[in-house]
Amino acid sequence: MRVAVYYNNKDVRIEERPIPEINDDEILIKVIASGICGSDVMEWYRIKKAPLVLGHEIAGIVDKIGKNVKNFKIGDGVTATHHVPCMKCHYCINDHHTACETLHKTNFHPGGFSEYVRIPKINVELGTLRLPDNVSFDEGTFVEPLGTVIRAQRLANLKENQMLLVFGAGISGAMHIKLAKAKGVKKIIAADINEYRLNKAKEFGADFVFDAGKNIAEKIKAINENRLADLVIVCTGSLAAARQALQCVDKGGTILFFAVPRPDEIFEIPINDFWRNEIKVMTSYAAAPDDLKESLELMASGKIDMKDMITHKLKFEEIQKGFDLVAEAKESLKVIVEISRQL
């Protein structure tokens, strides 16, 4: 089978590998579509493990099943997530599923940028969902990333009457905007330095868009009764954006880091000011099984439509172009790679 092997952002090679063998508790998925995530092009994070097969936003067809698998059959359209929690440990019991050690160790093999992936038993049981007939394979690639957004907004306790500021209007920021709008949030601001993405943010529900290259705190006050944002979600690894977020959160507000600066960059928090004003700084990472189920239900019910976020659909042999588009972060949002053709 063909796989795309990541060496660095500018060197993604199509290579040949054997189709994985499965055991009695596993399934083999023929991958139809696979999305390129922003984390796939975080070179500082990925290159230390290279060469490897990336890709974790997948949708496809069950090609083989182990004899002990009862919940799926050959031919089912499915999506599967690479990381799953154990659902038994202290962290899972206390709703910190994405801090679970099992979640950080699990994966499917070899990766979503391959024609077939082997899904281990725990991923079959906790991280694989059958796609309804009205959810396409392209839409299925959104189940995992939208699930991470659902989790983040739940943890941050986003409310309809709050002002939401999203730093970074790439695909993750766009999903935060669209989900918040679907929840009925009345005031949503997008901040980015890219005009194309700010225009897209308007399409997806942002009530205001601001150039993040400028100080926007006073602009926020002007449209929010002299108050800053109740919730600031940072969806970019830009250190400048992270620092600016500190200046844009209101008293009693929350900053949620959905993306973070590089580990070698120094990021200081004005803890004394935050202490006096009860400002919360928090993070959110990945998604848990219930987040994935909610994600799929939102799409299947028509409450949220992700199709208009797809800006590029490429053939498997064009995957390098896809990595270039996502890494450049200019005029693209969701880039999907067609791994195999649907029969």
Backbone hydrogen bonds, N-H to C=O, Kabsch-Sander energy under -0.5 kcal/mol:
donor,donor_aa,acceptor,acceptor_aa,energy
3,V,15,E,-2.7
4,A,113,F,-2.9
5,V,3,V,-0.6
5,V,13,R,-3.5
6,Y,4,A,-0.5
6,Y,52,L,-3.4
7,Y,5,V,-0.5
7,Y,8,N,-0.6
7,Y,11,D,-2.4
8,N,11,D,-1.2
11,D,8,N,-1.9
13,R,5,V,-2.4
13,R,11,D,-0.5
15,E,3,V,-3.1
15,E,13,R,-0.6
17,R,1,M,-2.4
26,E,23,N,-1.5
27,I,119,I,-1.4
28,L,64,K,-2.5
29,I,117,V,-2.6
30,K,61,I,-3.2
31,V,29,I,-0.8
31,V,115,E,-1.8
32,I,59,A,-2.2
33,A,59,A,-2.2
34,S,337,V,-1.9
35,G,57,E,-2.7
36,I,335,V,-2.4
37,C,35,G,-0.7
40,D,37,C,-1.3
41,V,37,C,-0.6
41,V,38,G,-0.9
42,M,39,S,-1.1
43,E,41,V,-1.9
45,Y,42,M,-1.6
46,R,42,M,-2.2
47,I,43,E,-2.7
49,K,46,R,-2.0
50,A,46,R,-0.5
50,A,47,I,-0.8
52,L,6,Y,-1.6
54,L,52,L,-0.7
57,E,35,G,-0.6
58,I,56,H,-0.8
58,I,80,A,-0.6
59,A,33,A,-2.0
60,G,78,V,-2.6
61,I,30,K,-2.3
62,V,76,D,-2.6
63,D,28,L,-3.3
64,K,28,L,-1.5
66,G,26,E,-2.4
68,N,24,D,-2.4
69,V,24,D,-0.5
69,V,66,G,-1.7
70,K,68,N,-0.6
75,G,62,V,-2.7
76,D,73,K,-2.0
78,V,60,G,-2.9
79,T,129,L,-2.2
80,A,58,I,-0.6
81,T,127,G,-2.5
93,I,89,C,-2.5
94,N,90,H,-1.3
95,D,92,C,-1.7
96,H,91,Y,-3.5
99,A,96,H,-2.3
100,C,97,H,-1.5
104,H,100,C,-1.4
105,K,101,E,-0.8
105,K,102,T,-1.0
106,T,102,T,-2.1
109,H,118,R,-2.1
112,G,55,G,-3.1
113,F,54,L,-2.4
114,S,112,G,-1.1
115,E,2,R,-2.0
117,V,29,I,-2.1
118,R,109,H,-3.8
119,I,27,I,-2.9
119,I,117,V,-0.5
124,V,120,P,-2.3
125,E,121,K,-2.3
126,L,122,I,-2.2
127,G,123,N,-2.0
129,L,79,T,-2.7
131,L,77,G,-3.2
135,V,132,P,-1.9
136,S,134,N,-0.6
140,G,136,S,-2.1
141,T,137,F,-1.0
141,T,138,D,-0.8
142,F,139,E,-2.1
143,V,140,G,-1.2
146,L,142,F,-3.0
147,G,143,V,-1.6
148,T,144,E,-1.6
149,V,145,P,-1.3
150,I,146,L,-2.6
151,R,147,G,-2.2
152,A,148,T,-2.0
153,Q,149,V,-2.3
154,R,150,I,-1.9
155,L,151,R,-2.7
156,A,152,A,-2.0
157,N,154,R,-0.9
158,L,153,Q,-2.0
162,Q,159,K,-1.6
164,L,162,Q,-0.6
164,L,187,K,-2.6
165,L,231,L,-2.8
166,V,189,I,-2.9
167,F,165,L,-0.6
167,F,233,I,-2.5
168,G,166,V,-0.6
168,G,191,A,-3.4
174,A,170,G,-2.9
175,M,171,I,-2.1
176,H,172,S,-2.0
177,I,173,G,-2.2
178,K,174,A,-2.6
179,L,175,M,-2.7
180,A,176,H,-2.4
181,K,177,I,-2.4
182,A,178,K,-2.1
183,K,179,L,-1.5
184,G,181,K,-1.3
185,V,180,A,-2.3
186,K,160,E,-1.8
187,K,162,Q,-0.8
188,I,186,K,-0.5
189,I,164,L,-3.1
190,A,208,F,-2.3
191,A,166,V,-2.7
192,D,210,F,-1.7
195,E,193,I,-0.6
198,L,194,N,-2.0
199,N,195,E,-2.4
200,K,196,Y,-1.9
201,A,197,R,-2.3
202,K,198,L,-1.7
203,E,199,N,-1.6
204,F,200,K,-1.8
205,G,202,K,-1.2
206,A,201,A,-2.7
207,D,188,I,-1.8
208,F,188,I,-1.8
210,F,190,A,-2.7
212,A,192,D,-2.0
212,A,210,F,-0.7
214,K,211,D,-1.7
216,I,214,K,-0.6
220,I,216,I,-2.1
221,K,217,A,-2.0
222,A,218,E,-1.9
223,I,219,K,-0.9
223,I,220,I,-0.8
224,N,220,I,-0.6
224,N,221,K,-0.9
226,N,221,K,-2.6
227,R,224,N,-1.4
229,A,248,C,-2.2
230,D,163,M,-1.1
231,L,163,M,-2.0
232,V,254,T,-2.7
233,I,165,L,-2.8
233,I,231,L,-0.5
234,V,232,V,-0.6
234,V,256,L,-2.7
235,C,167,F,-3.3
235,C,233,I,-0.7
242,A,238,S,-2.1
243,R,239,L,-2.4
244,Q,240,A,-2.3
245,A,241,A,-2.2
246,L,242,A,-0.9
246,L,243,R,-0.6
247,Q,243,R,-0.5
247,Q,244,Q,-1.2
248,C,245,A,-1.2
250,D,229,A,-3.2
252,G,277,N,-2.6
253,G,250,D,-2.2
254,T,230,D,-2.4
255,I,280,K,-2.9
256,L,232,V,-3.3
256,L,254,T,-0.5
257,F,255,I,-0.6
257,F,282,M,-2.9
258,F,234,V,-1.6
258,F,256,L,-1.0
259,A,234,V,-2.0
265,E,262,R,-1.7
267,F,265,E,-0.5
271,I,269,I,-2.4
274,F,270,P,-2.3
275,W,271,I,-2.6
276,R,272,N,-1.9
277,N,273,D,-1.3
278,E,275,W,-0.8
279,I,274,F,-2.2
280,K,253,G,-2.6
282,M,255,I,-2.9
284,S,257,F,-1.4
291,D,288,A,-0.7
292,L,288,A,-1.8
293,K,289,P,-2.1
294,E,290,D,-2.2
295,S,291,D,-2.2
296,L,292,L,-2.4
297,E,293,K,-2.3
298,L,294,E,-2.4
299,M,295,S,-1.6
300,A,296,L,-2.9
301,S,297,E,-2.3
302,G,299,M,-0.9
303,K,298,L,-1.2
304,I,298,L,-1.5
306,M,304,I,-0.5
309,M,306,M,-2.1
310,I,307,K,-1.6
311,T,309,M,-0.8
311,T,334,K,-1.8
312,H,334,K,-1.7
314,L,336,I,-2.9
316,F,338,E,-1.0
318,E,315,K,-2.0
319,I,316,F,-1.7
321,K,318,E,-0.9
322,G,318,E,-1.4
323,F,319,I,-2.3
324,D,320,Q,-2.4
325,L,321,K,-2.5
326,V,322,G,-2.3
327,A,323,F,-2.6
328,E,324,D,-2.4
329,A,325,L,-1.5
330,K,325,L,-0.6
332,S,330,K,-0.9
334,K,309,M,-2.0
335,V,333,L,-0.6
336,I,312,H,-2.7
336,I,334,K,-0.6
337,V,34,S,-2.9
338,E,314,L,-3.6
338,E,336,I,-0.5
339,I,32,I,-1.3
339,I,337,V,-1.1
340,S,32,I,-0.9
